Amino acid sequence: MADDPGDSLNEMFGAVARRLRHSSIKALAPWQIAPSQSRAISVVAKHGAIRPSELAEHLRIAPRSVTEVIDGLEERDLVRRTADPDDRRATLITLTETGEEVSAAVRAARLAEAETLFDRLSARDREDLRRILAQLVDDDEDCRPAG
């Protein structure tokens, strides 16, 4: 039935989003990295050296919470804090060599998991889905696909 909430676009979109989240968590398992840490690494990889406050904005979390994320990544030698050369009072977050390696590996694993999910679609259906989703994404750069 068209009026069945289970058939609604919202419900179907939510189901696909949950499936992507689940496969993303599965992809992160070998590195024992939390989704919040993965997102932080991705932002730093995309933007380069970044202040914690900017990282918090990109992740849409409180500065206090980003400190915890950074601390966890720093303990694992995935990021480092350095002084901002333009403002001695500020700190920049950068990926370590290990962080760059983990970032690339996690991205590849997540892409492979997504490929498995979308593999059932034809090339044309994938292009149609890409075009439709692009129309739904807002102008926020963190919502736009990388690359």
MIFIVO-440289 format. One record per residue (C-alpha): x, y, z; residue in one letter. Coordinates in nm, 3 decimals. Example, Ala and Ser with C-alpha at 12.3 -4.5 7.8 and 13.67 -1.06 7.14 Angstrom:
BEGIN
@X:1.230&Y:-0.450&Z:0.780&type:a
@X:1.367&Y:-0.106&Z:0.714&type:s
END
This chain:
BEGIN
@X:0.000&Y:0.000&Z:0.000&type:m
@X:0.122&Y:0.349&Z:-0.082&type:a
@X:0.001&Y:0.483&Z:0.255&type:d
@X:0.187&Y:0.219&Z:0.458&type:d
@X:0.453&Y:0.405&Z:0.667&type:p
@X:0.693&Y:0.116&Z:0.606&type:g
@X:0.684&Y:0.200&Z:0.237&type:d
@X:0.743&Y:0.571&Z:0.282&type:s
@X:1.056&Y:0.727&Z:0.140&type:l
@X:1.152&Y:0.838&Z:0.487&type:n
@X:1.136&Y:0.484&Z:0.623&type:e
@X:1.324&Y:0.337&Z:0.328&type:m
@X:1.589&Y:0.609&Z:0.341&type:f
@X:1.628&Y:0.549&Z:0.714&type:g
@X:1.668&Y:0.176&Z:0.657&type:a
@X:1.941&Y:0.232&Z:0.398&type:v
@X:2.113&Y:0.484&Z:0.628&type:a
@X:2.108&Y:0.231&Z:0.915&type:r
@X:2.249&Y:-0.035&Z:0.688&type:r
@X:2.529&Y:0.200&Z:0.576&type:l
@X:2.604&Y:0.288&Z:0.941&type:r
@X:2.617&Y:-0.079&Z:1.034&type:h
@X:2.850&Y:-0.161&Z:0.745&type:s
@X:3.064&Y:0.142&Z:0.835&type:s
@X:3.102&Y:0.019&Z:1.192&type:i
@X:3.194&Y:-0.325&Z:1.055&type:k
@X:3.455&Y:-0.161&Z:0.830&type:a
@X:3.607&Y:0.023&Z:1.129&type:l
@X:3.641&Y:-0.290&Z:1.345&type:a
@X:3.994&Y:-0.391&Z:1.237&type:p
@X:4.128&Y:-0.054&Z:1.356&type:w
@X:3.921&Y:-0.049&Z:1.675&type:q
@X:3.817&Y:0.304&Z:1.589&type:i
@X:3.486&Y:0.463&Z:1.684&type:a
@X:3.268&Y:0.629&Z:1.421&type:p
@X:3.325&Y:0.969&Z:1.586&type:s
@X:3.701&Y:0.917&Z:1.563&type:q
@X:3.671&Y:0.808&Z:1.201&type:s
@X:3.474&Y:1.121&Z:1.115&type:r
@X:3.734&Y:1.338&Z:1.290&type:a
@X:4.018&Y:1.171&Z:1.099&type:i
@X:3.827&Y:1.222&Z:0.773&type:s
@X:3.779&Y:1.592&Z:0.842&type:v
@X:4.147&Y:1.642&Z:0.927&type:v
@X:4.249&Y:1.442&Z:0.618&type:a
@X:4.020&Y:1.658&Z:0.402&type:k
@X:4.105&Y:1.999&Z:0.551&type:h
@X:4.461&Y:1.954&Z:0.673&type:g
@X:4.579&Y:2.126&Z:0.990&type:a
@X:4.269&Y:2.243&Z:1.173&type:i
@X:4.189&Y:2.408&Z:1.505&type:r
@X:3.987&Y:2.204&Z:1.754&type:p
@X:3.701&Y:2.456&Z:1.740&type:s
@X:3.680&Y:2.419&Z:1.362&type:e
@X:3.689&Y:2.041&Z:1.394&type:l
@X:3.401&Y:2.062&Z:1.644&type:a
@X:3.203&Y:2.272&Z:1.395&type:e
@X:3.262&Y:2.023&Z:1.114&type:h
@X:3.160&Y:1.734&Z:1.338&type:l
@X:2.869&Y:1.934&Z:1.485&type:r
@X:2.971&Y:1.854&Z:1.840&type:i
@X:3.058&Y:2.063&Z:2.146&type:a
@X:3.420&Y:2.178&Z:2.190&type:p
@X:3.438&Y:1.973&Z:2.511&type:r
@X:3.339&Y:1.662&Z:2.316&type:s
@X:3.593&Y:1.727&Z:2.041&type:v
@X:3.865&Y:1.744&Z:2.306&type:t
@X:3.775&Y:1.390&Z:2.411&type:e
@X:3.782&Y:1.272&Z:2.049&type:v
@X:4.121&Y:1.438&Z:1.990&type:i
@X:4.260&Y:1.295&Z:2.315&type:d
@X:4.158&Y:0.944&Z:2.209&type:g
@X:4.314&Y:0.986&Z:1.865&type:l
@X:4.631&Y:1.137&Z:2.010&type:e
@X:4.668&Y:0.847&Z:2.255&type:e
@X:4.668&Y:0.613&Z:1.955&type:r
@X:4.920&Y:0.829&Z:1.766&type:d
@X:4.669&Y:0.911&Z:1.492&type:l
@X:4.675&Y:1.290&Z:1.539&type:v
@X:4.904&Y:1.542&Z:1.700&type:r
@X:4.855&Y:1.884&Z:1.847&type:r
@X:5.092&Y:2.156&Z:1.730&type:t
@X:5.115&Y:2.528&Z:1.789&type:a
@X:4.943&Y:2.743&Z:1.527&type:d
@X:5.221&Y:2.947&Z:1.363&type:p
@X:4.975&Y:3.233&Z:1.306&type:d
@X:4.850&Y:3.246&Z:1.666&type:d
@X:5.066&Y:3.111&Z:1.948&type:r
@X:4.758&Y:3.080&Z:2.171&type:r
@X:4.591&Y:2.838&Z:1.929&type:a
@X:4.649&Y:2.470&Z:1.861&type:t
@X:4.628&Y:2.286&Z:1.532&type:l
@X:4.533&Y:1.923&Z:1.488&type:i
@X:4.715&Y:1.728&Z:1.215&type:t
@X:4.731&Y:1.362&Z:1.118&type:l
@X:5.040&Y:1.168&Z:1.207&type:t
@X:5.191&Y:0.929&Z:0.953&type:e
@X:5.000&Y:0.650&Z:1.125&type:t
@X:4.685&Y:0.862&Z:1.113&type:g
@X:4.726&Y:0.912&Z:0.739&type:e
@X:4.769&Y:0.538&Z:0.688&type:e
@X:4.466&Y:0.454&Z:0.902&type:v
@X:4.262&Y:0.725&Z:0.730&type:s
@X:4.337&Y:0.580&Z:0.386&type:a
@X:4.273&Y:0.222&Z:0.500&type:a
@X:3.945&Y:0.310&Z:0.672&type:v
@X:3.827&Y:0.505&Z:0.368&type:r
@X:3.907&Y:0.209&Z:0.142&type:a
@X:3.729&Y:-0.035&Z:0.375&type:a
@X:3.421&Y:0.186&Z:0.401&type:r
@X:3.410&Y:0.227&Z:0.024&type:l
@X:3.434&Y:-0.150&Z:-0.018&type:a
@X:3.143&Y:-0.200&Z:0.226&type:e
@X:2.935&Y:0.062&Z:0.039&type:a
@X:3.024&Y:-0.103&Z:-0.291&type:e
@X:2.887&Y:-0.430&Z:-0.157&type:t
@X:2.560&Y:-0.257&Z:-0.067&type:l
@X:2.522&Y:-0.070&Z:-0.395&type:f
@X:2.650&Y:-0.356&Z:-0.610&type:d
@X:2.294&Y:-0.482&Z:-0.659&type:r
@X:2.212&Y:-0.162&Z:-0.853&type:l
@X:2.282&Y:-0.126&Z:-1.222&type:s
@X:2.523&Y:0.145&Z:-1.336&type:a
@X:2.226&Y:0.352&Z:-1.453&type:r
@X:2.045&Y:0.312&Z:-1.120&type:d
@X:2.361&Y:0.419&Z:-0.936&type:r
@X:2.387&Y:0.731&Z:-1.151&type:e
@X:2.019&Y:0.808&Z:-1.096&type:d
@X:2.060&Y:0.761&Z:-0.721&type:l
@X:2.372&Y:0.979&Z:-0.718&type:r
@X:2.187&Y:1.253&Z:-0.908&type:r
@X:1.882&Y:1.234&Z:-0.680&type:i
@X:2.087&Y:1.236&Z:-0.360&type:l
@X:2.291&Y:1.533&Z:-0.486&type:a
@X:1.965&Y:1.727&Z:-0.508&type:q
@X:1.888&Y:1.647&Z:-0.144&type:l
@X:2.228&Y:1.737&Z:-0.001&type:v
@X:2.243&Y:2.088&Z:0.136&type:d
@X:2.523&Y:2.336&Z:0.072&type:d
@X:2.718&Y:2.231&Z:0.381&type:d
@X:3.058&Y:2.113&Z:0.259&type:e
@X:3.063&Y:1.829&Z:0.513&type:d
@X:2.750&Y:1.684&Z:0.355&type:c
@X:2.893&Y:1.689&Z:0.004&type:r
@X:3.071&Y:1.382&Z:-0.125&type:p
@X:3.450&Y:1.396&Z:-0.119&type:a
@X:3.650&Y:1.415&Z:-0.432&type:g
END
